[in-house]
Amino acid sequence: MERTQIYLTKVQKEKLKNLAKLNNMTMAECIREAINEYVEKDRMDKDIIIEKTFGLWKDRDDIGTDYIEKIRSSWNKRLEISE
């Protein structure tokens, strides 16, 4: 393990101390556990996004570049109107 330092507010430190005592853990163990849970949740969120968007374009006839060009042309039209 590597040693590191963090800055906590007094309130955060007190809550961490109480949580550690309640769970019969050290404050460092609580912090490591919280980081692990946060990282795992972030990874799961990304996996869910990938699963939900996978194959999104499969039934489309146009390719991505055609779609982007269509969007850009509508932007250009709006710019011309606003000038």
N, C-alpha and C positions, 0 to 999 in steps of 0.2 A: 504494500500500500504506500501511497505517497501522502505526505503531510501537506496540508494547505491551510490558509487562514481565510476566514470570512468575517464580515462585519454584520452584526445584528443590532437591531434596536433593543433597548432594555425590555420592551414588551415581548419582542420575538424571543429573546433569550430566556425570559421567565416562562413563556409558554413552552418552549423547547425543553427546558429543565423539568417542568411539570409533566410533560408528555413522556419524557425519558423515565422519570421516576414511576409513573403510572404503569408503564410497560416493562419495567425492570430492565431498561436498556441504558446505554450511555448516550449522551447527546450526539456523539459522533455516529453511533449506530442509527439513531433516528434520522440524522441528516442523510446518511448513505441510503437508507431505505426510501426516504422521500425522493431522492434523486433517481433511484432505480425505478420507482413507480412513475415518476414524471417522464422519464426517457421511454419507458415501455408504453405509456399511454400515447405519447407523441408518435411512436413508431406504429402503434395500432391505428391511430387516426389516419396516418398516411396510407397504410394498407387498405383501410376502408375506402378512402378516396379513390385509390387505384382500382379496387374491385368495382366500385359504383360507376366509374367512368370507362372501364375496359370495354372496348367494342362499341363505343358511343357512335362512331362514324361508320360502322359496318354496313348500314343500309343506305348510305349516301352515295349518290352518283358523282358528285363533284369532289375534287381533291382539295386538300387543305389550302394550297396556294390559290385556287380559284375562289375559295371562300374568303380568304384574307383580302384578295383583290377586290371582291365585291364590297366588303366592309370599308376598305380604303376609299373606294369611289364614292360611297355615300358620305364619307367624311368630307371629301373634296367638294361635293355638291353643297353641303351645309356651309362650308367656308365661302364658297362663291356667293351664296345667298346672303350671308352676313356681311359681305363687303360692300 
